[in-house]
């Protein structure tokens, strides 16, 4: 993880620097935790949908998209202990968020829903419009089932 710091030598210059190992570790764990909760919320939404469908008297008139978050994990690198630093408990060197590789050769990135408005960003004639509508629907389920406490944004 990197941060931008304003360089004091000029009014419009800035420098990209690394966080301290402790801060990098904390921010990376926070990001991984957000991915975990996002995946959980999406799973919760699918459970709600499947429960509703199982109680319905008729079959769903449309196909429900099967979406998921990328798989991810945290990798931590420590300094190797030597005779001089055996007592040093802060051996943390770097922290990495390792994410599943998405094949981007075949498709461009698509943003379906803006985080400020639960309306699809795609036009109704777009072949991916149904997915955008579904993502807006998932936001509504998450919002109402958690009494407005939680829902996924910026899909």
C-alpha positions as CSV (number, residue, x, y, z in Angstrom):
1,X,0.0,0.0,0.0
2,X,1.2,3.5,-0.8
3,X,0.2,7.0,0.2
4,X,0.8,10.3,-1.5
5,X,2.5,13.0,0.6
6,X,2.8,16.6,-0.4
7,X,6.4,17.6,-1.1
8,X,7.2,20.8,0.7
9,X,9.6,21.9,-2.0
10,X,6.9,23.0,-4.4
11,X,3.2,23.9,-4.3
12,X,2.0,21.2,-6.7
13,X,4.6,18.4,-6.2
14,X,3.9,15.2,-4.3
15,X,5.8,12.1,-3.5
16,X,4.5,8.5,-3.3
17,X,5.8,6.7,-0.2
18,X,5.1,3.4,1.6
19,X,3.3,3.2,4.9
20,X,5.2,2.1,7.9
21,X,5.1,-1.8,8.2
22,X,2.7,-1.5,11.1
23,X,0.3,0.8,9.3
24,X,0.5,-1.2,6.1
25,X,-0.4,-4.3,8.0
26,X,-3.4,-2.6,9.7
27,X,-4.7,-1.1,6.4
28,X,-4.2,-4.4,4.5
29,X,-6.1,-6.4,7.2
30,X,-8.9,-3.8,7.0
31,X,-9.1,-4.2,3.2
32,X,-9.2,-8.0,3.5
33,X,-11.9,-7.7,6.2
34,X,-14.0,-5.5,3.9
35,X,-13.7,-8.2,1.2
36,X,-14.8,-10.8,3.7
37,X,-17.8,-8.8,4.8
38,X,-18.7,-8.0,1.2
39,X,-18.7,-11.7,0.3
40,X,-20.7,-12.4,3.4
41,X,-23.3,-9.8,2.5
42,X,-23.6,-11.2,-1.0
43,X,-24.0,-14.7,0.4
44,X,-26.7,-13.4,2.7
45,X,-28.5,-11.9,-0.2
46,X,-28.4,-15.1,-2.2
47,X,-29.7,-17.0,0.8
48,X,-32.6,-14.6,1.1
49,X,-33.4,-15.0,-2.6
50,X,-33.2,-18.8,-2.5
51,X,-35.4,-18.9,0.6
52,X,-38.0,-16.6,-1.1
53,X,-38.0,-18.7,-4.3
54,X,-38.4,-21.9,-2.3
55,X,-41.5,-20.5,-0.7
56,X,-43.0,-19.2,-4.0
57,X,-45.8,-21.0,-5.8
58,X,-44.3,-20.3,-9.2
59,X,-40.9,-20.6,-10.7
60,X,-38.8,-17.4,-11.1
61,X,-39.6,-15.7,-14.5
62,X,-35.9,-14.7,-14.9
63,X,-32.5,-16.1,-14.4
64,X,-30.7,-14.9,-11.3
65,X,-27.1,-13.9,-12.0
66,X,-24.4,-15.9,-10.2
67,X,-21.9,-13.3,-9.0
68,X,-19.1,-13.4,-6.4
69,X,-16.2,-11.4,-5.0
70,X,-12.6,-12.3,-5.9
71,X,-10.9,-14.7,-3.6
72,X,-8.2,-13.0,-1.6
73,X,-5.9,-13.4,1.4
74,X,-3.2,-11.6,3.3
75,X,0.5,-12.5,3.0
76,X,2.9,-11.2,5.7
77,X,6.7,-11.0,5.4
78,X,8.8,-10.8,8.5
79,X,12.5,-10.1,9.0
80,X,14.6,-13.1,9.7
81,X,15.7,-13.2,13.3
82,X,19.5,-12.9,13.9
83,X,21.6,-12.9,17.0
84,X,21.4,-9.1,17.2
85,X,17.6,-8.8,16.9
86,X,16.2,-12.0,18.6
87,X,14.5,-9.9,21.3
88,X,13.0,-7.5,18.7
89,X,9.3,-8.4,18.6
90,X,8.6,-6.1,15.7
91,X,9.9,-8.2,12.8
92,X,7.1,-7.2,10.4
93,X,8.5,-6.2,7.1
94,X,5.8,-6.1,4.4
95,X,2.1,-7.0,4.1
96,X,0.4,-7.9,0.8
97,X,-3.2,-8.4,-0.2
98,X,-3.1,-11.3,-2.6
99,X,-6.2,-11.4,-4.9
100,X,-7.4,-13.9,-7.4
101,X,-6.3,-13.0,-10.9
102,X,-9.1,-12.0,-13.2
103,X,-8.7,-12.6,-16.9
104,X,-9.0,-9.2,-18.4
105,X,-8.0,-10.1,-21.9
106,X,-11.6,-10.8,-23.0
107,X,-13.6,-8.0,-21.2
108,X,-13.3,-4.5,-20.1
109,X,-14.0,-3.5,-16.5
110,X,-17.7,-2.6,-16.1
111,X,-19.1,-0.4,-13.4
112,X,-22.7,-1.3,-12.9
113,X,-24.0,0.9,-10.1
114,X,-22.7,4.3,-8.8
115,X,-22.2,4.5,-5.0
116,X,-24.4,7.6,-4.7
117,X,-27.5,6.2,-6.4
118,X,-29.0,2.7,-6.6
119,X,-29.8,3.0,-10.3
120,X,-28.0,1.0,-13.0
121,X,-25.3,3.0,-14.9
122,X,-25.9,0.9,-18.0
123,X,-28.5,1.6,-20.6
124,X,-31.5,-0.8,-20.7
125,X,-30.4,-2.1,-24.1
126,X,-26.9,-3.1,-22.8
127,X,-26.5,-6.9,-22.6
128,X,-25.3,-6.5,-19.0
129,X,-28.2,-4.4,-17.9
130,X,-29.9,-7.3,-16.1
131,X,-26.8,-7.7,-13.9
132,X,-26.8,-4.0,-13.1
133,X,-30.5,-4.3,-12.1
134,X,-29.7,-7.3,-10.0
135,X,-27.0,-5.5,-8.1
136,X,-29.3,-2.6,-7.4
137,X,-31.8,-5.2,-6.0
138,X,-29.1,-6.7,-3.8
139,X,-28.5,-3.3,-2.3
140,X,-32.2,-3.0,-1.5
141,X,-32.3,-6.4,0.2
142,X,-29.1,-5.6,2.2
143,X,-30.4,-2.2,3.3
144,X,-33.9,-3.4,4.4
145,X,-32.8,-6.7,6.0
146,X,-30.2,-4.9,8.1
147,X,-32.5,-2.0,9.0
148,X,-30.3,0.4,7.0
149,X,-27.1,-0.5,8.8
150,X,-25.2,-2.1,5.9
151,X,-25.2,-2.5,2.1
152,X,-22.6,-2.8,-0.6
153,X,-21.7,0.4,-2.5
154,X,-19.8,1.2,-5.7
155,X,-20.6,-2.0,-7.6
